[in-house]
Each structure stands twice: as C-alpha cells, then as structure tokens.
Amino acid sequence: MSSPRLEVLSEAPRGAARRAPPLLFVHGAFCDAHCWRPLMARLAEAGYACHAFSLEGHGASEGRAYLPLIGIADYVKNLATVARALPEPPVLVGHSMGGFVVQQYLARHPAAAAALLAPVPPTGLAASSWRLMTRAPALFLKLNLFQHGHHQPALDELRAMLFCAHASDDAVAELARHAQPESQRALFDMALVSPFLLPRLPAMPALVLGAAHDALIAADEVAACARRLDCRADILPDLGHMMMLDAGWERVVERLARWLDTTFPLERGAAAA
C-alpha cells in the first residue's frame, strides 16, 4: 500500500548559518500543521530549517475519508515518511498527541534530539480524560460532541479548554479555523496503554515543556515524559495547552531556541561574523 500524500509546511533558515539538523514539528489531536506557523517563522529567523506536516487525515493531507480508522501506528509511519525525506535525522518537536507519536517513533527510529510540548504521557490519556470528565464535565461533553460532529465550540469554550484566560480572540480563532475531529482509533490507542510494555528510548538531547494552566495534561504527566527522556520538565507559567499559539507563546519559542542554541551552537566563524 502506498504512503498517503501528506501536507508539509517548510520555512527555510534565515539569519546566522547553523550546522544543525532540520526541525520537524508534529501537531496534536484535533488540528493540523498550521498551529506551528508562529514558532517555525521565529526559529527560521534564528537559522534553523523548519518543517511541519499534517498527519494523515488532517489538514490538506490525504485520509480524511477514512480518518476514524487511522491509528497511532499510522501516525508514526507518517512521521517516518517525512523524516526520511530530510537530509539527516531531524530534531523532533511534538505537541500533545504529537508528543506521544514522537515517543513511539523514538523507540524504533533515529533522531538528533527531541522536544515535547504538553505531551500525552507514556501511559496515555486515561488519567487526563478522567480529570477533565470530573473537573470540567461540560467541557468534556462538548469535546465529545465536537468529535462526533454534533457541536461547534464557541471561542470562549476553546479558550477555557486550551488557552489561558487572556488569550486573544485572534489566537483562538486561528486554532478554530484548523480544528477538526480526531481519529477515534487514535484516541482509543492512547486510552489503553500498558505501563509494563513501554520500550526504552535511546539517549539523546531532550527538552520537555508543560503549561501551568493546561486543563488536559497535568504537570506530573509532563514529568513522566521527561523522566522517560532522562531530562527535567520545565513548566511554563501563564500558558494553556496550546502553548504555541497562546498569549505569551514567545516564551515558548525563546525556551526552545535557548535549548537548540545550546545543543547545536553556532560555528566559531559564524559566531564571529
């Protein structure tokens, strides 16, 4: 079976040249690659080649007709397909479900480094779903209604679930423009994960960021991802789950850029120039 055609967004590096691997961004559930546009533009200005792709069945990628049947393993194959087309193993940057996909990918494929933002933890979504159902049952119900095509969330509902309280209408509306149902199979795959069957991940430079006002992924779940990658979690204040679009998203890209600059420093000649 041939691989599906995948939408890929790219930003060529600008500014000081870096001998760094390309950055490959993996989006989370219910959205597509366009959520990475602000971060990609800022990091390209810092000299990094940036690529983001829409998972199968998302955005302009093929597969919308059979979206409910697509699983996490298929998303991992999507990631492998795009990574193979790059000149060298990339730095992977995954958000939420995309962070879970990156973890699955790393168990079988090489990468130069990995950064996870508000990632689904290694043990999946069971704890997150229970927390949302018990603490915010109205939001939980509306998310499930949206998933099944029976509700279109208002901007205030999206803000309450995914952003901090002072996120702008423009930022929330940008997410809403690209919002879509998620694969039911992929959600099911993340709901039933055995903690006894988690493969070890290879040692590599890693960064794991959480958001203090994340209604979906708790700080201890972010910390579990960090332990798996042998690093410490950094919880950023005043941000919600969609930290790359939220008010204060600049702090996310600044933290990511500091880590990248440390991991892949400028060549001596380029720094002097």
C-alpha positions in Angstrom: 0.0 0.0 0.0 1.4 3.4 -1.0 2.0 6.1 1.6 -0.6 8.9 1.7 0.2 12.3 0.4 1.0 14.5 3.4 0.8 18.3 3.6 4.2 19.7 4.5 4.9 23.3 5.5 8.5 24.5 5.4 10.5 27.6 6.5 14.0 28.0 5.1 16.6 29.1 7.6 17.5 32.8 7.7 20.0 34.7 9.8 23.2 33.2 11.0 24.0 29.8 9.4 23.9 26.8 11.8 25.2 23.3 11.3 22.1 21.9 12.9 19.7 19.2 11.8 16.3 20.3 10.5 13.5 20.7 12.9 10.4 18.5 12.3 7.2 19.5 14.1 4.4 17.1 14.9 1.0 18.5 15.8 -1.5 17.2 18.3 -5.1 16.0 18.1 -8.0 18.0 16.5 -5.8 20.3 14.5 -3.1 20.3 11.7 0.4 21.6 10.9 -0.6 25.2 10.7 -0.5 25.5 14.5 3.3 25.6 14.2 3.4 28.6 11.9 4.5 31.2 14.5 7.2 29.0 16.1 8.6 28.0 12.7 8.9 31.6 11.5 10.7 32.6 14.6 13.1 29.7 14.6 13.8 30.1 10.9 14.9 33.6 11.6 17.4 32.1 14.1 18.9 30.0 11.3 17.0 26.7 11.7 15.4 24.8 8.8 11.8 24.1 9.9 9.3 21.6 8.6 5.8 20.7 9.9 3.4 18.2 8.4 -0.3 17.4 8.8 -0.9 13.9 10.0 -2.8 11.5 7.7 -6.5 12.6 7.7 -5.6 16.1 8.9 -5.4 19.5 7.2 -4.6 19.0 3.5 -3.1 15.5 3.9 -4.9 12.6 2.4 -7.0 10.3 4.5 -10.0 12.4 5.7 -12.4 9.9 4.3 -11.1 7.1 6.5 -9.9 9.2 9.4 -11.8 7.1 12.1 -9.7 4.0 11.1 -6.3 5.7 11.4 -4.2 4.7 14.4 -1.2 5.9 16.3 1.0 3.4 14.4 -0.1 5.1 11.1 0.8 8.5 12.5 4.3 7.1 13.4 4.6 5.8 9.8 3.6 9.4 8.6 6.4 10.8 10.7 8.9 8.2 9.4 8.0 9.1 5.8 8.6 12.8 6.3 11.7 12.3 8.3 13.2 10.0 5.6 12.8 12.8 3.1 15.1 15.1 5.1 18.8 15.2 4.6 19.6 13.9 8.1 17.7 12.7 11.2 15.8 15.7 12.5 15.2 17.3 15.8 11.6 16.3 16.6 9.2 18.7 18.2 5.9 17.2 19.2 2.9 18.7 20.9 0.2 16.8 22.9 -0.7 13.7 20.8 2.2 14.6 18.6 4.4 14.2 21.6 3.0 10.7 22.1 3.7 10.0 18.4 7.3 11.2 18.8 7.8 8.9 21.8 6.5 5.9 19.8 8.7 6.9 16.9 11.9 7.2 19.0 11.5 3.6 20.1 12.3 2.4 16.6 13.8 5.3 14.6 16.8 7.7 14.9 16.5 11.4 15.8 19.1 14.1 16.5 17.1 15.3 19.6 13.5 15.6 20.8 11.4 18.4 22.3 8.0 17.6 23.7 5.4 20.3 24.5 2.5 19.5 26.7 2.9 15.8 25.7 0.5 13.0 26.2 2.4 10.9 28.8 3.8 7.4 28.0 0.8 5.8 29.7 -1.7 7.6 27.5 -4.9 9.6 28.1 -6.8 7.7 30.7 -5.8 10.0 33.6 -6.3 13.1 31.5 -9.7 12.0 30.4 -10.9 11.2 33.9 -9.6 14.5 35.2 -11.4 16.5 32.5 -14.6 14.5 33.0 -14.7 15.0 36.8 -13.4 18.6 37.0 -14.9 20.1 33.8 -17.7 17.8 32.8 -19.4 20.4 30.5 -16.1 20.8 28.5 -15.6 17.1 28.4 -19.1 16.6 27.0 -18.7 19.4 24.4 -15.4 17.9 23.3 -17.0 14.6 22.7 -19.9 16.2 20.9 -17.4 18.0 18.6 -15.6 14.8 18.0 -18.8 13.2 16.7 -19.9 16.3 14.6 -22.7 17.5 17.0 -21.2 20.7 18.3 -19.0 23.6 17.1 -17.2 25.1 20.1 -17.5 28.9 20.6 -14.3 30.8 21.0 -14.9 31.1 24.8 -15.2 27.3 25.1 -12.0 26.8 23.2 -10.2 29.4 25.3 -11.4 27.7 28.5 -10.2 24.3 27.4 -6.9 25.1 25.5 -5.7 28.6 26.3 -5.0 30.9 29.2 -7.8 33.3 30.2 -6.3 36.3 28.5 -5.6 34.7 25.1 -6.7 36.9 22.3 -9.7 36.1 20.1 -7.4 36.1 17.1 -5.2 33.4 18.6 -8.2 31.2 19.5 -9.9 31.9 16.1 -6.7 30.7 14.3 -7.0 27.4 16.1 -10.7 27.2 15.3 -10.0 27.7 11.6 -8.0 24.5 11.5 -9.9 22.5 14.1 -11.3 19.1 13.1 -12.4 15.8 14.6 -9.7 13.3 15.6 -9.4 9.7 14.6 -11.4 7.6 17.1 -9.0 4.8 16.7 -6.0 7.0 17.6 -7.8 8.3 20.7 -8.6 4.7 21.6 -4.9 3.7 21.1 -3.9 6.4 23.6 -6.5 5.4 26.1 -5.3 1.9 26.6 -1.5 1.8 27.1 0.1 -0.7 29.4 2.8 0.8 31.7 4.5 -2.6 31.6 5.1 -2.6 27.9 6.8 0.7 27.4 10.1 0.3 25.4 13.2 2.1 26.5 14.1 5.2 24.5 17.6 5.9 23.3 19.7 8.6 25.0 19.6 12.0 23.2 19.4 15.7 23.9 15.8 16.3 25.1 13.6 19.1 26.3 10.1 18.7 27.8 7.8 21.7 28.4 4.5 21.8 30.2 2.0 24.6 30.7 0.9 25.7 34.2 -2.7 26.3 33.1 -3.1 23.2 31.0 -6.5 21.7 31.5 -5.6 18.5 29.7 -2.1 17.4 30.6 -1.0 17.8 34.2 2.4 18.6 35.5 3.1 15.1 36.8 2.2 13.7 33.4 4.7 16.1 31.8 7.3 15.0 34.3 6.7 11.3 33.4 7.6 12.2 29.8 10.7 14.0 31.0 11.9 11.0 33.1 11.5 8.8 30.1 13.8 11.0 28.1 16.2 11.5 31.1 15.7 15.2 31.5 13.8 17.6 33.8 10.4 19.0 32.9 10.0 22.8 32.7 6.5 24.0 33.5 5.9 27.5 31.9 3.6 29.8 33.8 0.5 31.6 32.4 0.1 29.3 29.5 -2.6 26.8 28.4 -2.4 23.6 26.5 -2.0 25.3 23.1 1.1 27.0 24.3 2.5 27.6 20.8 -0.5 29.9 20.0 -1.4 31.2 23.4 -0.7 34.7 24.8 2.9 34.6 25.7 3.8 32.0 23.0 7.0 33.9 22.5 8.3 32.5 25.8 7.8 29.0 24.4 9.9 29.7 21.3 12.5 31.5 23.4 12.9 28.5 25.7 13.0 26.2 22.7 15.6 28.4 21.0 17.9 28.5 24.1 17.9 24.7 24.2 18.5 24.4 20.5 21.3 27.0 20.6 23.0 25.1 23.4 22.6 21.8 21.8 23.6 23.0 18.3 25.9 26.0 18.8 27.0 28.3 16.0 30.2 27.5 14.3 33.1 29.6 15.6 33.4 31.5 12.3 29.7 32.2 12.0 29.5 33.5 15.6 32.4 35.9 15.0 30.7 37.2 11.8 
